[in-house]
Amino acid sequence: MTEFEKMEQGLNFDPCDEDILRQQRVLQDKLWVFNQLKPSDIAEKEAYMKENFAACGEDCYIELPFHANWGGSHVHFGDGVYANSNLTLVDDGHIYVGNRVMFGPNVTVATANHPLEPDLRRQGLQYNRDVTIGENTWLGAGVIVVPGVTIGKNTVIGAGSVVTKDIPDNVLAVGVPARVIREIPTEKD
């Protein structure tokens, strides 16, 4: 099994494998060009997302700069996603983002992790856990989402929070680590 196949399956793999680095460099070069676009280059921004993301719905917008280990190639955006500046998507694993999700400035969503075992870390190994963010969710400024987390729909994550475990639908969660502090009423309530 290749290191890339291990990466795709969430197994421990060597992120410095030459085949992985070769693929990643091509995507990083495209991302560098993307980050040179002017704010008025809306069509070019949209074209980049459509061509380089795993999926990108309609009416998505990213304020630059944007950072992604794989240039967004493991990112799945629904429709109407808005990302403020300095969004960092550590997309070694897949990141699924629902319709109408909003990212505040300086948000980080990570899928890459390193083993707890010292011998495996000494070898430089890594593994990935996908992240899912439900539709109509807002991640405030400076939020960090760690690998393997699912955030429900219609949820708000308060600025500066660190999401270390799953968060349900229709709640406000804040803090380090983020914890649910109240439910958010829906139109049905």
C-alpha positions as CSV (number, residue, x, y, z in Angstrom):
1,M,0.0,0.0,0.0
2,T,1.4,3.4,-0.9
3,E,1.7,6.3,1.6
4,F,-0.9,8.2,-0.4
5,E,-3.3,5.2,-0.1
6,K,-2.6,5.1,3.7
7,M,-3.3,8.9,3.9
8,E,-6.7,8.5,2.1
9,Q,-7.7,5.6,4.4
10,G,-6.9,7.5,7.7
11,L,-4.0,5.2,8.5
12,N,-0.6,6.3,9.8
13,F,1.5,7.5,6.9
14,D,4.6,9.4,6.0
15,P,3.7,13.0,4.9
16,C,7.2,13.4,3.6
17,D,6.8,10.6,1.1
18,E,8.2,12.0,-2.2
19,D,5.1,11.0,-4.2
20,I,2.9,12.8,-1.7
21,L,5.1,15.9,-1.7
22,R,5.2,16.0,-5.5
23,Q,1.4,16.0,-5.7
24,Q,1.1,18.5,-2.9
25,R,3.6,21.0,-4.4
26,V,1.6,21.2,-7.7
27,L,-1.5,22.1,-5.6
28,Q,0.4,24.5,-3.4
29,D,1.7,26.4,-6.5
30,K,-1.9,26.8,-7.8
31,L,-2.9,28.0,-4.3
32,W,-0.1,30.6,-4.4
33,V,-1.4,32.0,-7.7
34,F,-5.0,32.1,-6.2
35,N,-3.8,34.1,-3.2
36,Q,-2.4,36.8,-5.6
37,L,-5.8,37.6,-7.0
38,K,-7.3,41.0,-6.4
39,P,-10.5,41.4,-4.4
40,S,-12.3,42.3,-7.6
41,D,-11.2,39.0,-9.3
42,I,-14.4,37.3,-8.3
43,A,-14.8,35.1,-11.4
44,E,-11.2,33.9,-11.1
45,K,-11.7,33.1,-7.4
46,E,-14.8,31.1,-8.3
47,A,-13.0,29.3,-11.1
48,Y,-10.2,28.2,-8.7
49,M,-12.7,26.8,-6.2
50,K,-14.7,24.9,-8.9
51,E,-11.5,23.5,-10.5
52,N,-9.5,22.7,-7.4
53,F,-11.9,21.9,-4.6
54,A,-13.3,18.4,-4.3
55,A,-16.7,20.0,-4.6
56,C,-17.9,23.6,-4.6
57,G,-21.5,24.8,-4.8
58,E,-22.8,28.1,-6.1
59,D,-22.2,31.5,-4.7
60,C,-19.2,30.7,-2.6
61,Y,-16.7,33.4,-1.7
62,I,-13.3,33.4,0.1
63,E,-11.5,36.6,1.3
64,L,-7.8,36.1,0.7
65,P,-5.4,34.9,1.9
66,F,-6.6,31.3,2.1
67,H,-4.4,28.4,3.3
68,A,-4.9,24.7,2.6
69,N,-2.3,21.9,2.7
70,W,-3.8,20.3,-0.4
71,G,-5.0,23.5,-2.1
72,G,-8.6,22.7,-1.2
73,S,-8.6,19.4,-3.2
74,H,-10.1,17.6,-0.1
75,V,-12.6,20.4,0.6
76,H,-16.3,20.0,-0.2
77,F,-18.2,23.3,-0.1
78,G,-22.0,23.4,-0.4
79,D,-23.8,26.5,-1.8
80,G,-23.4,30.0,-0.4
81,V,-20.3,29.4,1.8
82,Y,-18.5,32.5,2.9
83,A,-15.0,32.5,4.3
84,N,-13.4,35.6,5.8
85,S,-9.6,36.2,5.5
86,N,-7.0,33.8,6.7
87,L,-9.2,30.7,6.6
88,T,-6.8,27.7,7.1
89,L,-8.1,24.3,6.1
90,V,-5.6,21.6,6.9
91,D,-7.2,19.4,4.2
92,D,-5.0,16.3,4.3
93,G,-8.3,14.5,5.1
94,H,-11.7,15.6,3.8
95,I,-13.6,18.7,5.1
96,Y,-17.3,18.7,4.4
97,V,-19.0,22.1,4.6
98,G,-22.7,22.5,4.3
99,N,-24.7,25.2,2.5
100,R,-24.6,28.7,3.9
101,V,-21.7,28.1,6.3
102,M,-19.9,31.3,7.4
103,F,-16.3,31.3,8.6
104,G,-15.0,34.3,10.6
105,P,-11.5,35.6,10.1
106,N,-8.6,33.4,11.2
107,V,-10.5,30.1,11.5
108,T,-8.6,26.9,11.4
109,V,-10.1,23.5,10.5
110,A,-7.6,20.6,10.8
111,T,-7.9,17.0,9.7
112,A,-4.3,16.1,10.2
113,N,-3.1,14.6,13.5
114,H,0.0,12.9,14.9
115,P,0.1,9.7,16.9
116,L,0.4,9.9,20.7
117,E,3.0,7.2,20.7
118,P,6.5,8.8,20.9
119,D,8.1,6.2,18.6
120,L,5.6,6.9,15.8
121,R,5.9,10.6,16.2
122,R,9.7,10.2,16.0
123,Q,9.2,8.6,12.6
124,G,7.2,11.7,11.6
125,L,4.0,9.8,11.0
126,Q,0.6,11.4,10.6
127,Y,-3.0,10.3,10.3
128,N,-6.2,12.1,9.2
129,R,-9.7,12.4,10.5
130,D,-12.4,14.0,8.3
131,V,-14.3,17.1,9.6
132,T,-18.0,17.8,8.9
133,I,-19.7,21.2,9.4
134,G,-23.5,21.3,9.0
135,E,-25.4,23.8,6.9
136,N,-26.2,27.3,8.1
137,T,-23.5,27.2,10.8
138,W,-21.3,30.1,11.8
139,L,-17.8,29.7,13.1
140,G,-16.7,33.0,14.7
141,A,-13.3,34.7,14.5
142,G,-10.3,32.6,15.5
143,V,-12.2,29.3,16.0
144,I,-10.1,26.1,15.8
145,V,-11.7,22.8,14.9
146,V,-9.6,19.7,15.5
147,P,-9.6,16.4,13.5
148,G,-12.6,14.1,13.4
149,V,-15.2,16.6,14.7
150,T,-18.7,17.0,13.4
151,I,-20.5,20.3,14.0
152,G,-24.3,20.2,13.5
153,K,-26.5,22.4,11.4
154,N,-27.7,25.9,12.4
155,T,-25.0,26.0,15.1
156,V,-22.9,28.9,16.2
157,I,-19.3,28.5,17.5
158,G,-18.3,31.6,19.5
159,A,-15.1,33.5,18.6
160,G,-11.9,32.0,19.9
161,S,-13.4,28.6,20.7
162,V,-11.6,25.3,20.3
163,V,-13.9,22.5,19.1
164,T,-12.5,19.2,20.4
165,K,-15.7,17.1,20.2
166,D,-18.9,16.8,18.2
167,I,-21.4,19.7,18.6
168,P,-25.1,19.0,17.9
169,D,-27.6,20.9,15.7
170,N,-29.1,24.3,16.8
171,V,-26.8,25.3,19.6
172,L,-24.4,28.0,20.7
173,A,-21.0,26.5,21.8
174,V,-18.2,28.6,23.2
175,G,-14.9,28.2,25.1
176,V,-11.7,26.2,25.3
177,P,-12.7,23.5,24.9
178,A,-16.0,24.5,23.3
179,R,-19.1,23.5,25.2
180,V,-22.7,24.0,24.5
181,I,-24.1,26.9,26.5
182,R,-27.6,27.0,25.1
183,E,-30.0,25.8,22.4
184,I,-30.8,28.2,19.5
185,P,-34.5,28.3,18.8
186,T,-35.6,27.4,15.3
187,E,-38.5,28.8,13.3
188,K,-40.5,25.7,14.4
189,D,-40.1,26.5,18.1
